[in-house]
Amino acid sequence: MSAFDTRKGDYFMTINERIKEVRCALNMTQKEFGNKITLAQTYLSQIENGERDVAEKIIKIICLQFNVDELWLRTGEGNMFTNDDDTLLDQISKRHSLDSFSRAFIETYIKLPPSHRDVFKNFTLSLMNEVSGELHPDVGKLDVNTRTRNAANTHKSERIEPNRTNKK
Protein backbone atom coordinates (compact mmCIF):
# COMPACT_ATOMS: atom_id res chain seq x y z
CA MET A 1 0.00 0.00 0.00
CA SER A 2 1.43 3.41 -0.98
CA ALA A 3 1.33 6.61 1.07
CA PHE A 4 -1.38 7.87 -1.27
CA ASP A 5 -3.88 5.09 -0.48
CA THR A 6 -7.10 6.03 1.29
CA ARG A 7 -10.15 4.15 2.45
CA LYS A 8 -13.18 3.98 0.14
CA GLY A 9 -15.86 1.51 1.04
CA ASP A 10 -14.29 -1.87 1.66
CA TYR A 11 -11.01 -1.18 -0.14
CA PHE A 12 -8.24 1.38 -0.34
CA MET A 13 -8.51 3.86 -3.17
CA THR A 14 -5.21 4.95 -4.70
CA ILE A 15 -4.33 8.35 -6.12
CA ASN A 16 -4.36 6.62 -9.51
CA GLU A 17 -8.00 5.63 -9.01
CA ARG A 18 -8.86 9.13 -7.79
CA ILE A 19 -7.43 10.57 -11.02
CA LYS A 20 -9.77 8.30 -12.95
CA GLU A 21 -12.62 9.37 -10.67
CA VAL A 22 -11.88 13.04 -11.48
CA ARG A 23 -11.86 12.30 -15.20
CA CYS A 24 -15.16 10.42 -14.98
CA ALA A 25 -16.74 13.16 -12.84
CA LEU A 26 -15.84 15.62 -15.61
CA ASN A 27 -17.34 13.27 -18.25
CA MET A 28 -14.12 13.30 -20.23
CA THR A 29 -12.44 10.58 -22.24
CA GLN A 30 -8.85 9.67 -21.47
CA LYS A 31 -7.82 11.44 -24.66
CA GLU A 32 -9.68 14.68 -23.75
CA PHE A 33 -8.40 14.64 -20.17
CA GLY A 34 -4.87 13.83 -21.30
CA ASN A 35 -4.88 16.66 -23.85
CA LYS A 36 -5.86 19.16 -21.13
CA ILE A 37 -2.90 18.14 -18.98
CA THR A 38 -0.50 17.37 -21.86
CA LEU A 39 -0.38 13.61 -21.35
CA ALA A 40 -0.79 10.98 -24.04
CA GLN A 41 -3.90 8.81 -23.66
CA THR A 42 -1.74 5.69 -23.23
CA TYR A 43 0.28 7.30 -20.43
CA LEU A 44 -2.91 8.41 -18.66
CA SER A 45 -4.32 4.90 -19.03
CA GLN A 46 -1.21 3.49 -17.37
CA ILE A 47 -1.59 5.97 -14.51
CA GLU A 48 -5.27 5.13 -14.02
CA ASN A 49 -4.52 1.41 -14.06
CA GLY A 50 -1.75 1.80 -11.48
CA GLU A 51 0.99 0.82 -13.93
CA ARG A 52 2.75 4.18 -13.48
CA ASP A 53 3.35 6.36 -10.45
CA VAL A 54 1.84 9.82 -10.45
CA ALA A 55 4.52 12.49 -10.71
CA GLU A 56 4.29 15.59 -8.53
CA LYS A 57 4.00 17.74 -11.66
CA ILE A 58 0.94 15.79 -12.84
CA ILE A 59 -0.76 16.23 -9.47
CA LYS A 60 -0.20 20.01 -9.61
CA ILE A 61 -1.42 20.28 -13.21
CA ILE A 62 -4.59 18.27 -12.53
CA CYS A 63 -5.40 20.42 -9.51
CA LEU A 64 -4.85 23.68 -11.40
CA GLN A 65 -6.52 22.65 -14.64
CA PHE A 66 -9.65 21.12 -13.14
CA ASN A 67 -9.93 22.90 -9.74
CA VAL A 68 -9.33 19.62 -7.93
CA ASP A 69 -8.58 19.86 -4.23
CA GLU A 70 -4.98 18.72 -3.82
CA LEU A 71 -5.58 17.19 -0.38
CA TRP A 72 -8.45 15.13 -1.80
CA LEU A 73 -6.37 14.00 -4.78
CA ARG A 74 -3.49 12.92 -2.55
CA THR A 75 -5.43 11.43 0.36
CA GLY A 76 -9.13 11.22 -0.49
CA GLU A 77 -9.97 13.59 2.38
CA GLY A 78 -12.37 16.45 1.80
CA ASN A 79 -14.15 17.33 -1.44
CA MET A 80 -12.99 16.40 -4.93
CA PHE A 81 -13.26 19.95 -6.26
CA THR A 82 -12.27 23.26 -4.72
CA ASN A 83 -14.71 26.10 -4.21
CA ASP A 84 -15.07 28.38 -7.22
CA ASP A 85 -13.50 31.17 -5.15
CA ASP A 86 -10.26 29.21 -5.06
CA THR A 87 -9.64 29.22 -8.81
CA LEU A 88 -6.59 31.02 -10.12
CA LEU A 89 -8.75 33.40 -12.13
CA ASP A 90 -10.76 34.27 -9.02
CA GLN A 91 -7.55 34.93 -7.10
CA ILE A 92 -6.27 37.20 -9.90
CA SER A 93 -9.63 38.97 -10.07
CA LYS A 94 -9.54 39.69 -6.34
CA ARG A 95 -5.87 40.72 -6.32
CA HIS A 96 -6.40 43.22 -9.16
CA SER A 97 -9.96 44.27 -8.22
CA LEU A 98 -11.36 43.22 -11.60
CA ASP A 99 -15.01 43.96 -12.27
CA SER A 100 -17.25 41.24 -13.71
CA PHE A 101 -16.74 42.43 -17.32
CA SER A 102 -12.94 42.36 -17.01
CA ARG A 103 -13.01 38.91 -15.43
CA ALA A 104 -15.36 37.57 -18.11
CA PHE A 105 -13.19 39.16 -20.81
CA ILE A 106 -10.06 37.40 -19.53
CA GLU A 107 -11.88 34.10 -19.02
CA THR A 108 -13.31 34.24 -22.55
CA TYR A 109 -9.88 35.00 -24.03
CA ILE A 110 -8.27 32.14 -22.11
CA LYS A 111 -10.89 29.68 -23.34
CA LEU A 112 -10.36 30.64 -27.00
CA PRO A 113 -8.44 28.17 -29.17
CA PRO A 114 -4.91 29.45 -29.95
CA SER A 115 -5.84 30.30 -33.55
CA HIS A 116 -8.68 32.56 -32.34
CA ARG A 117 -6.34 34.20 -29.82
CA ASP A 118 -3.98 35.03 -32.69
CA VAL A 119 -6.84 36.66 -34.61
CA PHE A 120 -7.73 38.70 -31.54
CA LYS A 121 -4.08 39.67 -30.96
CA ASN A 122 -3.70 40.78 -34.57
CA PHE A 123 -6.91 42.80 -34.37
CA THR A 124 -5.73 44.47 -31.16
CA LEU A 125 -2.33 45.24 -32.66
CA SER A 126 -3.97 46.72 -35.77
CA LEU A 127 -6.16 48.86 -33.56
CA MET A 128 -3.11 49.98 -31.57
CA ASN A 129 -1.36 50.79 -34.83
CA GLU A 130 -4.29 52.95 -35.95
CA VAL A 131 -4.47 54.79 -32.64
CA SER A 132 -0.76 55.24 -32.05
CA GLY A 133 0.48 55.39 -35.67
CA GLU A 134 1.21 59.08 -35.48
CA LEU A 135 3.09 58.75 -32.21
CA HIS A 136 5.00 55.63 -33.25
CA PRO A 137 5.33 55.53 -37.07
CA ASP A 138 7.46 52.35 -37.00
CA VAL A 139 4.77 50.26 -35.28
CA GLY A 140 3.11 49.30 -38.57
CA LYS A 141 6.41 48.08 -40.02
CA LEU A 142 7.19 45.58 -37.28
CA ASP A 143 6.16 41.93 -37.10
CA VAL A 144 3.47 40.82 -34.62
CA ASN A 145 5.89 39.60 -31.91
CA THR A 146 7.97 42.77 -32.04
CA ARG A 147 4.84 44.94 -31.92
CA THR A 148 3.56 43.00 -28.90
CA ARG A 149 6.85 43.47 -27.04
CA ASN A 150 7.03 47.15 -27.98
CA ALA A 151 3.44 47.76 -26.94
CA ALA A 152 4.07 46.17 -23.55
CA ASN A 153 7.24 48.21 -23.06
CA THR A 154 5.59 51.43 -24.24
CA HIS A 155 2.76 51.03 -21.75
CA LYS A 156 5.25 50.43 -18.93
CA SER A 157 7.35 53.47 -19.79
CA GLU A 158 4.43 55.84 -20.40
CA ARG A 159 2.80 55.47 -17.00
CA ILE A 160 1.85 58.79 -15.47
CA GLU A 161 2.06 59.01 -11.72
CA PRO A 162 -0.82 60.93 -10.15
CA ASN A 163 -0.20 63.94 -7.90
CA ARG A 164 3.33 64.50 -9.18
CA THR A 165 4.55 67.54 -11.00
CA ASN A 166 7.57 67.88 -13.21
CA LYS A 167 10.20 70.01 -11.51
CA LYS A 168 12.85 71.67 -13.61
N, C-alpha and C positions, 0 to 999 in steps of 0.2 A: 504494500500500500504506500503511495507517495504522500508527500506533505500536502498535496493539493486535494486529497480525497475528502469528501464530506458525506454525511449520512443523508440518504434519500430513500424513504420507505424502508425496505428490508435489505438494501444494499448500499454500498458506498458509491457516490457519484464522483467521477473524476473531473478535473478541469476540461479534459478533452470532451467529455460528454456534455458539460455545461456549454462549451462552444457550439456544439451541435444544437443544444436546446435554444441558444440565442438565435442561431440561423433559422431554426424552425419557427420560433416565435415571430420572426420578421417575415416569414413566408418567402424565404429566398432559397434558390437552388445553391448548390455548392459553387457552381460557376459564378453566379451573381455575387454571392457573399465573398468569394475569393477575389473577384475583380475589385471589389470595394476596398479590400485590405491588401491588395497586390500579392496575392498568393495564387498559384496554379490550383485548379480544381483537384488534381491528383494529390498534391501536397496537403490541401485542406482535408481531403478524404482520409489520408493517413493520420492526420492529427485527430480527427473525429473518431477514428477507429482505434486510437491509442497506439498506433504504430510509430508515431513520432512524438517527442516531447514538445511542449509549447514554449517557445522562446519568449523571453521577457518583452522583446520588441512587439511580438504578435499580440500579447496581452494588452499592452498600451494602445496599440492601433485599434484593436477591437473596442476597447473602452471609449476611446475618443470618437471613432467613426460611428458607433451605434448607441452612444450614451449608456453603455453598460456599466454598472457599478463594479468597480475593480475588486472590492472585498467579496462581493457575490461571486464574481468569476473565479477568484482564487479559492474561496472557501465554501461557497454556497450559502453564506450567511447574509441576511438582508434581502433586498429586492433586486431582481435582475437588472432593471433599468434605473438610472438616476432620475431625479426630478428634473423637469424641463429647465428650472432655474439654474441647474448646474452645467448646462451646455456651454461650450467655449464661446459661442456667439452671444449667449446671454451674459456671460462674464465680460466680454468686450463691450457689449451694449451698456452695461452698468458702469464700467470703468470710464467710458467716454461719453456718458450721458446721452446716448443716442435716442432720438424719438422713434416712434413706431415706423414711420416712413423710412428713415435711414436704416433701421434694422432690417426691414423687409427688403429694401434695395440691396443691401449687402447679401442677405440670404438668397435672394433671387439670382444675383450675379454668381454666387458660389455654386449654385445648383445647375447653372448653365453648362452644357457640354463645352469643352475647350474651343471648338470651332466657332461657337456662338460668342464666347468670350472675346475671341480675336476680332470678330465683326464689331462688337461693342467697343473694344479698345480702339480699333481703327476709326470708328465713328467719333469717339471722344477726341482722339488726336486730330482729326480733321476739323472738328469744332474748335479745339484749342488753336489750331493753325489760323482759322478764320478770325478768331477773336484777337489773337496776339500777333498776327502776321506783321502788323506795322511796327510793333515793338521789337519783334525778333524775326527779321526777314529770312534768316537761315533755317527756321523751323521747317518750312515746307520742303526743303532740299534734303533733309535727313531721313534715314530709314526709320522704321517704326520703333525699334529697340533704342536707338539713339534719342529719338524724340521723347520716348517714355522717360529715359534717364534724365534728359535735360529738363523736362517738365517737372519732375520730382525735385531736382536741384533748384530750379527757378523758384518753385513755391517755397522751399526752405529758406532761400536767401532773400526773398522779397517780403518776409514777415514784417509787419509793422507793429511795434510795441505800443500799447495804449499808454496815455498819460506821460509820454516822454517827448521832449522837444529837442531839436537839433541845436547844439550850442557850438558857436564858431569862435 
